[in-house]
Amino acid sequence: FLNDSNICVHGDNIVVTPRSSADSPPLLWRPTQIKQEEGLEFGRWSQAEHARFVEGLQKFGKRKWVRIAEHVGTRSVIQVRSHA
């Protein structure tokens, strides 16, 4: 798909317009949606983070990802949910 496309960067957004069809609408990709949130870690979890995750899981229960993420303090809700 990208081989047959025009790619243009507008600020933080990337717009991909297919060359093959003039009627196809451009696709908008926002890398800012997947950027690391300020103050949060990424990559492998440290032992301390994992310990806080387990504590939060025991304290707040399963599927309470927001509260567990707040307890961990260095990971997003999505990261906590994925770590489970």
PDB file of N, CA, C and O in Angstrom:
ATOM      1  N   PHE A   1       0.821  -1.203   0.000  1.00  0.00           N
ATOM      2  CA  PHE A   1       0.000   0.000   0.000  1.00  0.00           C
ATOM      3  C   PHE A   1       0.861   1.262   0.000  1.00  0.00           C
ATOM      4  O   PHE A   1       0.612   2.179  -0.782  1.00  0.00           O
ATOM      5  N   LEU A   2       1.873   1.316   0.870  1.00  0.00           N
ATOM      6  CA  LEU A   2       2.677   2.531   0.961  1.00  0.00           C
ATOM      7  C   LEU A   2       3.512   2.772  -0.292  1.00  0.00           C
ATOM      8  O   LEU A   2       3.855   3.916  -0.589  1.00  0.00           O
ATOM      9  N   ASN A   3       3.844   1.715  -1.033  1.00  0.00           N
ATOM     10  CA  ASN A   3       4.604   1.893  -2.266  1.00  0.00           C
ATOM     11  C   ASN A   3       3.803   2.670  -3.304  1.00  0.00           C
ATOM     12  O   ASN A   3       4.388   3.353  -4.145  1.00  0.00           O
ATOM     13  N   ASP A   4       2.494   2.579  -3.261  1.00  0.00           N
ATOM     14  CA  ASP A   4       1.626   3.264  -4.207  1.00  0.00           C
ATOM     15  C   ASP A   4       0.949   4.474  -3.571  1.00  0.00           C
ATOM     16  O   ASP A   4      -0.198   4.781  -3.896  1.00  0.00           O
ATOM     17  N   SER A   5       1.646   5.163  -2.669  1.00  0.00           N
ATOM     18  CA  SER A   5       1.033   6.251  -1.916  1.00  0.00           C
ATOM     19  C   SER A   5       1.934   7.466  -1.870  1.00  0.00           C
ATOM     20  O   SER A   5       3.153   7.370  -2.014  1.00  0.00           O
ATOM     21  N   ASN A   6       1.306   8.608  -1.665  1.00  0.00           N
ATOM     22  CA  ASN A   6       2.030   9.836  -1.343  1.00  0.00           C
ATOM     23  C   ASN A   6       1.995   9.972   0.167  1.00  0.00           C
ATOM     24  O   ASN A   6       0.941   9.812   0.782  1.00  0.00           O
ATOM     25  N   ILE A   7       3.130  10.263   0.765  1.00  0.00           N
ATOM     26  CA  ILE A   7       3.213  10.422   2.214  1.00  0.00           C
ATOM     27  C   ILE A   7       3.641  11.856   2.496  1.00  0.00           C
ATOM     28  O   ILE A   7       4.629  12.341   1.945  1.00  0.00           O
ATOM     29  N   CYS A   8       2.894  12.519   3.352  1.00  0.00           N
ATOM     30  CA  CYS A   8       3.153  13.924   3.660  1.00  0.00           C
ATOM     31  C   CYS A   8       3.056  14.114   5.173  1.00  0.00           C
ATOM     32  O   CYS A   8       2.161  13.559   5.811  1.00  0.00           O
ATOM     33  N   VAL A   9       3.959  14.883   5.741  1.00  0.00           N
ATOM     34  CA  VAL A   9       3.947  15.158   7.175  1.00  0.00           C
ATOM     35  C   VAL A   9       3.425  16.571   7.393  1.00  0.00           C
ATOM     36  O   VAL A   9       3.916  17.529   6.796  1.00  0.00           O
ATOM     37  N   HIS A  10       2.416  16.685   8.262  1.00  0.00           N
ATOM     38  CA  HIS A  10       1.843  17.976   8.642  1.00  0.00           C
ATOM     39  C   HIS A  10       1.926  18.087  10.149  1.00  0.00           C
ATOM     40  O   HIS A  10       1.109  17.495  10.854  1.00  0.00           O
ATOM     41  N   GLY A  11       2.885  18.824  10.656  1.00  0.00           N
ATOM     42  CA  GLY A  11       3.060  18.926  12.106  1.00  0.00           C
ATOM     43  C   GLY A  11       3.387  17.569  12.687  1.00  0.00           C
ATOM     44  O   GLY A  11       4.362  16.938  12.282  1.00  0.00           O
ATOM     45  N   ASP A  12       2.581  17.113  13.634  1.00  0.00           N
ATOM     46  CA  ASP A  12       2.767  15.802  14.247  1.00  0.00           C
ATOM     47  C   ASP A  12       2.007  14.710  13.524  1.00  0.00           C
ATOM     48  O   ASP A  12       2.059  13.553  13.941  1.00  0.00           O
ATOM     49  N   ASN A  13       1.306  15.040  12.457  1.00  0.00           N
ATOM     50  CA  ASN A  13       0.471  14.070  11.753  1.00  0.00           C
ATOM     51  C   ASN A  13       1.117  13.629  10.451  1.00  0.00           C
ATOM     52  O   ASN A  13       1.856  14.387   9.823  1.00  0.00           O
ATOM     53  N   ILE A  14       0.834  12.411  10.058  1.00  0.00           N
ATOM     54  CA  ILE A  14       1.291  11.869   8.786  1.00  0.00           C
ATOM     55  C   ILE A  14       0.056  11.568   7.957  1.00  0.00           C
ATOM     56  O   ILE A  14      -0.838  10.855   8.412  1.00  0.00           O
ATOM     57  N   VAL A  15      -0.003  12.105   6.739  1.00  0.00           N
ATOM     58  CA  VAL A  15      -1.134  11.882   5.853  1.00  0.00           C
ATOM     59  C   VAL A  15      -0.663  10.988   4.712  1.00  0.00           C
ATOM     60  O   VAL A  15       0.321  11.299   4.040  1.00  0.00           O
ATOM     61  N   VAL A  16      -1.369   9.873   4.493  1.00  0.00           N
ATOM     62  CA  VAL A  16      -1.045   8.937   3.424  1.00  0.00           C
ATOM     63  C   VAL A  16      -2.189   8.980   2.420  1.00  0.00           C
ATOM     64  O   VAL A  16      -3.330   8.665   2.756  1.00  0.00           O
ATOM     65  N   THR A  17      -1.878   9.373   1.178  1.00  0.00           N
ATOM     66  CA  THR A  17      -2.874   9.447   0.108  1.00  0.00           C
ATOM     67  C   THR A  17      -2.530   8.417  -0.958  1.00  0.00           C
ATOM     68  O   THR A  17      -1.470   8.513  -1.577  1.00  0.00           O
ATOM     69  N   PRO A  18      -3.405   7.425  -1.190  1.00  0.00           N
ATOM     70  CA  PRO A  18      -3.137   6.425  -2.224  1.00  0.00           C
ATOM     71  C   PRO A  18      -3.049   7.086  -3.598  1.00  0.00           C
ATOM     72  O   PRO A  18      -3.885   7.926  -3.933  1.00  0.00           O
ATOM     73  N   ARG A  19      -2.048   6.717  -4.396  1.00  0.00           N
ATOM     74  CA  ARG A  19      -1.897   7.256  -5.751  1.00  0.00           C
ATOM     75  C   ARG A  19      -2.828   6.563  -6.735  1.00  0.00           C
ATOM     76  O   ARG A  19      -3.213   7.145  -7.749  1.00  0.00           O
ATOM     77  N   SER A  20      -3.192   5.305  -6.430  1.00  0.00           N
ATOM     78  CA  SER A  20      -3.922   4.494  -7.401  1.00  0.00           C
ATOM     79  C   SER A  20      -5.353   4.954  -7.645  1.00  0.00           C
ATOM     80  O   SER A  20      -5.904   4.672  -8.710  1.00  0.00           O
ATOM     81  N   SER A  21      -5.967   5.645  -6.708  1.00  0.00           N
ATOM     82  CA  SER A  21      -7.356   6.047  -6.898  1.00  0.00           C
ATOM     83  C   SER A  21      -7.555   7.478  -6.405  1.00  0.00           C
ATOM     84  O   SER A  21      -7.326   7.784  -5.235  1.00  0.00           O
ATOM     85  N   ALA A  22      -7.977   8.329  -7.301  1.00  0.00           N
ATOM     86  CA  ALA A  22      -8.208   9.725  -6.940  1.00  0.00           C
ATOM     87  C   ALA A  22      -9.390   9.879  -5.990  1.00  0.00           C
ATOM     88  O   ALA A  22      -9.500  10.879  -5.281  1.00  0.00           O
ATOM     89  N   ASP A  23     -10.276   8.880  -5.980  1.00  0.00           N
ATOM     90  CA  ASP A  23     -11.463   8.946  -5.133  1.00  0.00           C
ATOM     91  C   ASP A  23     -11.216   8.464  -3.710  1.00  0.00           C
ATOM     92  O   ASP A  23     -12.055   8.672  -2.833  1.00  0.00           O
ATOM     93  N   SER A  24     -10.073   7.821  -3.468  1.00  0.00           N
ATOM     94  CA  SER A  24      -9.790   7.302  -2.120  1.00  0.00           C
ATOM     95  C   SER A  24      -9.450   8.451  -1.180  1.00  0.00           C
ATOM     96  O   SER A  24      -8.626   9.303  -1.511  1.00  0.00           O
ATOM     97  N   PRO A  25     -10.076   8.478  -0.019  1.00  0.00           N
ATOM     98  CA  PRO A  25      -9.761   9.549   0.927  1.00  0.00           C
ATOM     99  C   PRO A  25      -8.376   9.314   1.542  1.00  0.00           C
ATOM    100  O   PRO A  25      -7.952   8.167   1.681  1.00  0.00           O
ATOM    101  N   PRO A  26      -7.673  10.383   1.910  1.00  0.00           N
ATOM    102  CA  PRO A  26      -6.368  10.206   2.558  1.00  0.00           C
ATOM    103  C   PRO A  26      -6.533   9.597   3.944  1.00  0.00           C
ATOM    104  O   PRO A  26      -7.555   9.788   4.603  1.00  0.00           O
ATOM    105  N   LEU A  27      -5.535   8.878   4.366  1.00  0.00           N
ATOM    106  CA  LEU A  27      -5.511   8.293   5.703  1.00  0.00           C
ATOM    107  C   LEU A  27      -4.692   9.197   6.603  1.00  0.00           C
ATOM    108  O   LEU A  27      -3.624   9.658   6.202  1.00  0.00           O
ATOM    109  N   LEU A  28      -5.164   9.457   7.799  1.00  0.00           N
ATOM    110  CA  LEU A  28      -4.467  10.308   8.746  1.00  0.00           C
ATOM    111  C   LEU A  28      -3.953   9.448   9.882  1.00  0.00           C
ATOM    112  O   LEU A  28      -4.718   8.745  10.543  1.00  0.00           O
ATOM    113  N   TRP A  29      -2.663   9.510  10.100  1.00  0.00           N
ATOM    114  CA  TRP A  29      -2.042   8.749  11.187  1.00  0.00           C
ATOM    115  C   TRP A  29      -1.430   9.734  12.147  1.00  0.00           C
ATOM    116  O   TRP A  29      -0.653  10.601  11.747  1.00  0.00           O
ATOM    117  N   ARG A  30      -1.773   9.609  13.406  1.00  0.00           N
ATOM    118  CA  ARG A  30      -1.270  10.523  14.431  1.00  0.00           C
ATOM    119  C   ARG A  30      -0.305   9.786  15.351  1.00  0.00           C
ATOM    120  O   ARG A  30      -0.739   9.107  16.281  1.00  0.00           O
ATOM    121  N   PRO A  31       0.999   9.911  15.104  1.00  0.00           N
ATOM    122  CA  PRO A  31       1.957   9.236  15.979  1.00  0.00           C
ATOM    123  C   PRO A  31       1.864   9.695  17.425  1.00  0.00           C
ATOM    124  O   PRO A  31       2.287   8.974  18.328  1.00  0.00           O
ATOM    125  N   THR A  32       1.313  10.891  17.660  1.00  0.00           N
ATOM    126  CA  THR A  32       1.187  11.379  19.031  1.00  0.00           C
ATOM    127  C   THR A  32       0.275  10.481  19.854  1.00  0.00           C
ATOM    128  O   THR A  32       0.344  10.482  21.083  1.00  0.00           O
ATOM    129  N   GLN A  33      -0.591   9.705  19.173  1.00  0.00           N
ATOM    130  CA  GLN A  33      -1.484   8.811  19.897  1.00  0.00           C
ATOM    131  C   GLN A  33      -0.722   7.681  20.563  1.00  0.00           C
ATOM    132  O   GLN A  33      -1.205   7.100  21.535  1.00  0.00           O
ATOM    133  N   ILE A  34       0.475   7.354  20.051  1.00  0.00           N
ATOM    134  CA  ILE A  34       1.222   6.236  20.616  1.00  0.00           C
ATOM    135  C   ILE A  34       2.502   6.687  21.303  1.00  0.00           C
ATOM    136  O   ILE A  34       3.297   5.854  21.739  1.00  0.00           O
ATOM    137  N   LYS A  35       2.710   8.003  21.404  1.00  0.00           N
ATOM    138  CA  LYS A  35       3.890   8.503  22.090  1.00  0.00           C
ATOM    139  C   LYS A  35       3.826   8.139  23.568  1.00  0.00           C
ATOM    140  O   LYS A  35       2.751   7.962  24.141  1.00  0.00           O
ATOM    141  N   GLN A  36       4.983   8.035  24.152  1.00  0.00           N
ATOM    142  CA  GLN A  36       5.053   7.777  25.586  1.00  0.00           C
ATOM    143  C   GLN A  36       4.460   8.963  26.335  1.00  0.00           C
ATOM    144  O   GLN A  36       4.795  10.116  26.065  1.00  0.00           O
ATOM    145  N   GLU A  37       3.586   8.667  27.269  1.00  0.00           N
ATOM    146  CA  GLU A  37       3.023   9.725  28.085  1.00  0.00           C
ATOM    147  C   GLU A  37       4.100  10.256  29.026  1.00  0.00           C
ATOM    148  O   GLU A  37       4.955   9.504  29.493  1.00  0.00           O
ATOM    149  N   GLU A  38       4.049  11.537  29.294  1.00  0.00           N
ATOM    150  CA  GLU A  38       5.074  12.180  30.099  1.00  0.00           C
ATOM    151  C   GLU A  38       5.150  11.567  31.491  1.00  0.00           C
ATOM    152  O   GLU A  38       4.135  11.398  32.166  1.00  0.00           O
ATOM    153  N   GLY A  39       6.359  11.240  31.907  1.00  0.00           N
ATOM    154  CA  GLY A  39       6.587  10.701  33.239  1.00  0.00           C
ATOM    155  C   GLY A  39       6.363   9.209  33.376  1.00  0.00           C
ATOM    156  O   GLY A  39       6.524   8.660  34.466  1.00  0.00           O
ATOM    157  N   LEU A  40       5.991   8.533  32.280  1.00  0.00           N
ATOM    158  CA  LEU A  40       5.746   7.101  32.339  1.00  0.00           C
ATOM    159  C   LEU A  40       6.900   6.330  31.714  1.00  0.00           C
ATOM    160  O   LEU A  40       7.575   6.820  30.809  1.00  0.00           O
ATOM    161  N   GLU A  41       7.109   5.142  32.200  1.00  0.00           N
ATOM    162  CA  GLU A  41       8.166   4.267  31.693  1.00  0.00           C
ATOM    163  C   GLU A  41       7.674   3.482  30.497  1.00  0.00           C
ATOM    164  O   GLU A  41       6.477   3.455  30.211  1.00  0.00           O
ATOM    165  N   PHE A  42       8.597   2.843  29.796  1.00  0.00           N
ATOM    166  CA  PHE A  42       8.261   1.940  28.712  1.00  0.00           C
ATOM    167  C   PHE A  42       9.280   0.807  28.719  1.00  0.00           C
ATOM    168  O   PHE A  42      10.300   0.887  29.403  1.00  0.00           O
ATOM    169  N   GLY A  43       9.006  -0.235  27.965  1.00  0.00           N
ATOM    170  CA  GLY A  43       9.919  -1.378  27.936  1.00  0.00           C
ATOM    171  C   GLY A  43       9.633  -2.342  29.067  1.00  0.00           C
ATOM    172  O   GLY A  43       8.518  -2.416  29.583  1.00  0.00           O
ATOM    173  N   ARG A  44      10.663  -3.076  29.438  1.00  0.00           N
ATOM    174  CA  ARG A  44      10.510  -4.096  30.483  1.00  0.00           C
ATOM    175  C   ARG A  44      10.169  -3.466  31.829  1.00  0.00           C
ATOM    176  O   ARG A  44      10.638  -2.379  32.165  1.00  0.00           O
ATOM    177  N   TRP A  45       9.344  -4.177  32.585  1.00  0.00           N
ATOM    178  CA  TRP A  45       8.963  -3.710  33.912  1.00  0.00           C
ATOM    179  C   TRP A  45      10.086  -4.016  34.896  1.00  0.00           C
ATOM    180  O   TRP A  45      10.691  -5.087  34.844  1.00  0.00           O
ATOM    181  N   SER A  46      10.360  -3.070  35.792  1.00  0.00           N
ATOM    182  CA  SER A  46      11.340  -3.312  36.848  1.00  0.00           C
ATOM    183  C   SER A  46      10.705  -4.217  37.910  1.00  0.00           C
ATOM    184  O   SER A  46       9.490  -4.409  37.933  1.00  0.00           O
ATOM    185  N   GLN A  47      11.537  -4.760  38.772  1.00  0.00           N
ATOM    186  CA  GLN A  47      11.022  -5.605  39.866  1.00  0.00           C
ATOM    187  C   GLN A  47      10.131  -4.792  40.798  1.00  0.00           C
ATOM    188  O   GLN A  47       9.119  -5.290  41.292  1.00  0.00           O
ATOM    189  N   ALA A  48      10.512  -3.538  41.035  1.00  0.00           N
ATOM    190  CA  ALA A  48       9.711  -2.681  41.919  1.00  0.00           C
ATOM    191  C   ALA A  48       8.342  -2.381  41.295  1.00  0.00           C
ATOM    192  O   ALA A  48       7.326  -2.402  41.991  1.00  0.00           O
ATOM    193  N   GLU A  49       8.313  -2.103  39.989  1.00  0.00           N
ATOM    194  CA  GLU A  49       7.038  -1.856  39.316  1.00  0.00           C
ATOM    195  C   GLU A  49       6.159  -3.094  39.373  1.00  0.00           C
ATOM    196  O   GLU A  49       4.963  -2.998  39.647  1.00  0.00           O
ATOM    197  N   HIS A  50       6.745  -4.253  39.116  1.00  0.00           N
ATOM    198  CA  HIS A  50       5.963  -5.492  39.146  1.00  0.00           C
ATOM    199  C   HIS A  50       5.418  -5.753  40.551  1.00  0.00           C
ATOM    200  O   HIS A  50       4.278  -6.189  40.708  1.00  0.00           O
ATOM    201  N   ALA A  51       6.232  -5.486  41.562  1.00  0.00           N
ATOM    202  CA  ALA A  51       5.774  -5.668  42.942  1.00  0.00           C
ATOM    203  C   ALA A  51       4.591  -4.746  43.239  1.00  0.00           C
ATOM    204  O   ALA A  51       3.619  -5.169  43.864  1.00  0.00           O
ATOM    205  N   ARG A  52       4.668  -3.479  42.792  1.00  0.00           N
ATOM    206  CA  ARG A  52       3.541  -2.547  43.004  1.00  0.00           C
ATOM    207  C   ARG A  52       2.312  -2.999  42.216  1.00  0.00           C
ATOM    208  O   ARG A  52       1.183  -2.830  42.675  1.00  0.00           O
ATOM    209  N   PHE A  53       2.532  -3.573  41.028  1.00  0.00           N
ATOM    210  CA  PHE A  53       1.422  -4.109  40.239  1.00  0.00           C
ATOM    211  C   PHE A  53       0.713  -5.217  41.010  1.00  0.00           C
ATOM    212  O   PHE A  53      -0.514  -5.215  41.114  1.00  0.00           O
ATOM    213  N   VAL A  54       1.479  -6.163  41.551  1.00  0.00           N
ATOM    214  CA  VAL A  54       0.896  -7.279  42.305  1.00  0.00           C
ATOM    215  C   VAL A  54       0.166  -6.752  43.541  1.00  0.00           C
ATOM    216  O   VAL A  54      -0.932  -7.209  43.856  1.00  0.00           O
ATOM    217  N   GLU A  55       0.772  -5.793  44.238  1.00  0.00           N
ATOM    218  CA  GLU A  55       0.109  -5.167  45.402  1.00  0.00           C
ATOM    219  C   GLU A  55      -1.230  -4.561  44.999  1.00  0.00           C
ATOM    220  O   GLU A  55      -2.248  -4.784  45.655  1.00  0.00           O
ATOM    221  N   GLY A  56      -1.216  -3.794  43.918  1.00  0.00           N
ATOM    222  CA  GLY A  56      -2.441  -3.147  43.441  1.00  0.00           C
ATOM    223  C   GLY A  56      -3.496  -4.154  43.047  1.00  0.00           C
ATOM    224  O   GLY A  56      -4.680  -3.962  43.326  1.00  0.00           O
ATOM    225  N   LEU A  57      -3.078  -5.221  42.404  1.00  0.00           N
ATOM    226  CA  LEU A  57      -4.005  -6.281  42.000  1.00  0.00           C
ATOM    227  C   LEU A  57      -4.661  -6.909  43.232  1.00  0.00           C
ATOM    228  O   LEU A  57      -5.865  -7.161  43.242  1.00  0.00           O
ATOM    229  N   GLN A  58      -3.859  -7.159  44.269  1.00  0.00           N
ATOM    230  CA  GLN A  58      -4.402  -7.742  45.500  1.00  0.00           C
ATOM    231  C   GLN A  58      -5.292  -6.744  46.240  1.00  0.00           C
ATOM    232  O   GLN A  58      -6.325  -7.118  46.796  1.00  0.00           O
ATOM    233  N   LYS A  59      -4.890  -5.489  46.244  1.00  0.00           N
ATOM    234  CA  LYS A  59      -5.628  -4.463  46.989  1.00  0.00           C
ATOM    235  C   LYS A  59      -6.944  -4.059  46.312  1.00  0.00           C
ATOM    236  O   LYS A  59      -7.966  -3.899  46.980  1.00  0.00           O
ATOM    237  N   PHE A  60      -6.911  -3.892  44.972  1.00  0.00           N
ATOM    238  CA  PHE A  60      -8.073  -3.361  44.260  1.00  0.00           C
ATOM    239  C   PHE A  60      -8.854  -4.412  43.488  1.00  0.00           C
ATOM    240  O   PHE A  60     -10.002  -4.173  43.114  1.00  0.00           O
ATOM    241  N   GLY A  61      -8.259  -5.559  43.244  1.00  0.00           N
ATOM    242  CA  GLY A  61      -8.946  -6.619  42.525  1.00  0.00           C
ATOM    243  C   GLY A  61      -8.693  -6.580  41.031  1.00  0.00           C
ATOM    244  O   GLY A  61      -8.144  -5.618  40.493  1.00  0.00           O
ATOM    245  N   LYS A  62      -9.110  -7.659  40.374  1.00  0.00           N
ATOM    246  CA  LYS A  62      -8.919  -7.786  38.934  1.00  0.00           C
ATOM    247  C   LYS A  62      -9.750  -6.749  38.194  1.00  0.00           C
ATOM    248  O   LYS A  62     -10.830  -6.362  38.641  1.00  0.00           O
ATOM    249  N   ARG A  63      -9.228  -6.307  37.058  1.00  0.00           N
ATOM    250  CA  ARG A  63      -9.902  -5.403  36.131  1.00  0.00           C
ATOM    251  C   ARG A  63     -10.084  -3.979  36.664  1.00  0.00           C
ATOM    252  O   ARG A  63     -10.833  -3.196  36.080  1.00  0.00           O
ATOM    253  N   LYS A  64      -9.426  -3.643  37.737  1.00  0.00           N
ATOM    254  CA  LYS A  64      -9.441  -2.264  38.249  1.00  0.00           C
ATOM    255  C   LYS A  64      -8.170  -1.572  37.767  1.00  0.00           C
ATOM    256  O   LYS A  64      -7.360  -1.104  38.567  1.00  0.00           O
ATOM    257  N   TRP A  65      -8.007  -1.514  36.419  1.00  0.00           N
ATOM    258  CA  TRP A  65      -6.749  -1.096  35.809  1.00  0.00           C
ATOM    259  C   TRP A  65      -6.380   0.343  36.142  1.00  0.00           C
ATOM    260  O   TRP A  65      -5.201   0.640  36.333  1.00  0.00           O
ATOM    261  N   VAL A  66      -7.344   1.233  36.215  1.00  0.00           N
ATOM    262  CA  VAL A  66      -7.041   2.639  36.509  1.00  0.00           C
ATOM    263  C   VAL A  66      -6.451   2.758  37.904  1.00  0.00           C
ATOM    264  O   VAL A  66      -5.436   3.427  38.096  1.00  0.00           O
ATOM    265  N   ARG A  67      -7.070   2.123  38.861  1.00  0.00           N
ATOM    266  CA  ARG A  67      -6.586   2.198  40.250  1.00  0.00           C
ATOM    267  C   ARG A  67      -5.229   1.522  40.393  1.00  0.00           C
ATOM    268  O   ARG A  67      -4.364   2.001  41.125  1.00  0.00           O
ATOM    269  N   ILE A  68      -5.043   0.396  39.684  1.00  0.00           N
ATOM    270  CA  ILE A  68      -3.756  -0.300  39.745  1.00  0.00           C
ATOM    271  C   ILE A  68      -2.667   0.553  39.099  1.00  0.00           C
ATOM    272  O   ILE A  68      -1.555   0.638  39.620  1.00  0.00           O
ATOM    273  N   ALA A  69      -2.983   1.191  37.958  1.00  0.00           N
ATOM    274  CA  ALA A  69      -2.006   2.064  37.297  1.00  0.00           C
ATOM    275  C   ALA A  69      -1.616   3.227  38.205  1.00  0.00           C
ATOM    276  O   ALA A  69      -0.446   3.606  38.263  1.00  0.00           O
ATOM    277  N   GLU A  70      -2.590   3.791  38.909  1.00  0.00           N
ATOM    278  CA  GLU A  70      -2.288   4.871  39.853  1.00  0.00           C
ATOM    279  C   GLU A  70      -1.380   4.357  40.967  1.00  0.00           C
ATOM    280  O   GLU A  70      -0.483   5.070  41.417  1.00  0.00           O
ATOM    281  N   HIS A  71      -1.609   3.136  41.406  1.00  0.00           N
ATOM    282  CA  HIS A  71      -0.786   2.534  42.463  1.00  0.00           C
ATOM    283  C   HIS A  71       0.639   2.289  41.970  1.00  0.00           C
ATOM    284  O   HIS A  71       1.598   2.556  42.693  1.00  0.00           O
ATOM    285  N   VAL A  72       0.783   1.787  40.751  1.00  0.00           N
ATOM    286  CA  VAL A  72       2.113   1.546  40.184  1.00  0.00           C
ATOM    287  C   VAL A  72       2.832   2.884  40.001  1.00  0.00           C
ATOM    288  O   VAL A  72       4.000   3.021  40.363  1.00  0.00           O
ATOM    289  N   GLY A  73       2.132   3.862  39.442  1.00  0.00           N
ATOM    290  CA  GLY A  73       2.665   5.208  39.349  1.00  0.00           C
ATOM    291  C   GLY A  73       3.549   5.513  38.155  1.00  0.00           C
ATOM    292  O   GLY A  73       3.721   6.684  37.818  1.00  0.00           O
ATOM    293  N   THR A  74       4.116   4.512  37.502  1.00  0.00           N
ATOM    294  CA  THR A  74       5.042   4.754  36.394  1.00  0.00           C
ATOM    295  C   THR A  74       4.585   4.113  35.092  1.00  0.00           C
ATOM    296  O   THR A  74       5.332   4.102  34.114  1.00  0.00           O
ATOM    297  N   ARG A  75       3.355   3.574  35.067  1.00  0.00           N
ATOM    298  CA  ARG A  75       2.838   2.896  33.877  1.00  0.00           C
ATOM    299  C   ARG A  75       1.431   3.372  33.566  1.00  0.00           C
ATOM    300  O   ARG A  75       0.669   3.734  34.462  1.00  0.00           O
ATOM    301  N   SER A  76       1.099   3.367  32.275  1.00  0.00           N
ATOM    302  CA  SER A  76      -0.238   3.776  31.854  1.00  0.00           C
ATOM    303  C   SER A  76      -1.252   2.662  32.127  1.00  0.00           C
ATOM    304  O   SER A  76      -0.876   1.528  32.426  1.00  0.00           O
ATOM    305  N   VAL A  77      -2.520   2.992  32.023  1.00  0.00           N
ATOM    306  CA  VAL A  77      -3.574   2.006  32.208  1.00  0.00           C
ATOM    307  C   VAL A  77      -3.446   0.883  31.175  1.00  0.00           C
ATOM    308  O   VAL A  77      -3.633  -0.289  31.503  1.00  0.00           O
ATOM    309  N   ILE A  78      -3.132   1.238  29.950  1.00  0.00           N
ATOM    310  CA  ILE A  78      -2.973   0.229  28.896  1.00  0.00           C
ATOM    311  C   ILE A  78      -1.808  -0.699  29.204  1.00  0.00           C
ATOM    312  O   ILE A  78      -1.913  -1.911  29.021  1.00  0.00           O
ATOM    313  N   GLN A  79      -0.695  -0.133  29.673  1.00  0.00           N
ATOM    314  CA  GLN A  79       0.450  -0.968  30.029  1.00  0.00           C
ATOM    315  C   GLN A  79       0.110  -1.912  31.182  1.00  0.00           C
ATOM    316  O   GLN A  79       0.513  -3.075  31.176  1.00  0.00           O
ATOM    317  N   VAL A  80      -0.628  -1.410  32.167  1.00  0.00           N
ATOM    318  CA  VAL A  80      -1.017  -2.246  33.312  1.00  0.00           C
ATOM    319  C   VAL A  80      -1.934  -3.373  32.848  1.00  0.00           C
ATOM    320  O   VAL A  80      -1.757  -4.526  33.243  1.00  0.00           O
ATOM    321  N   ARG A  81      -2.909  -3.039  32.011  1.00  0.00           N
ATOM    322  CA  ARG A  81      -3.830  -4.055  31.511  1.00  0.00           C
ATOM    323  C   ARG A  81      -3.080  -5.114  30.693  1.00  0.00           C
ATOM    324  O   ARG A  81      -3.398  -6.300  30.789  1.00  0.00           O
ATOM    325  N   SER A  82      -2.115  -4.713  29.909  1.00  0.00           N
ATOM    326  CA  SER A  82      -1.324  -5.648  29.111  1.00  0.00           C
ATOM    327  C   SER A  82      -0.404  -6.505  29.970  1.00  0.00           C
ATOM    328  O   SER A  82      -0.099  -7.643  29.615  1.00  0.00           O
ATOM    329  N   HIS A  83       0.032  -5.964  31.085  1.00  0.00           N
ATOM    330  CA  HIS A  83       0.944  -6.674  31.980  1.00  0.00           C
ATOM    331  C   HIS A  83       0.254  -7.785  32.738  1.00  0.00           C
ATOM    332  O   HIS A  83       0.899  -8.724  33.205  1.00  0.00           O
ATOM    333  N   ALA A  84      -1.050  -7.679  32.860  1.00  0.00           N
ATOM    334  CA  ALA A  84      -1.825  -8.636  33.650  1.00  0.00           C
ATOM    335  C   ALA A  84      -1.768 -10.053  33.125  1.00  0.00           C
ATOM    336  O   ALA A  84      -2.380 -10.950  33.704  1.00  0.00           O
TER     337      ALA A  84
END
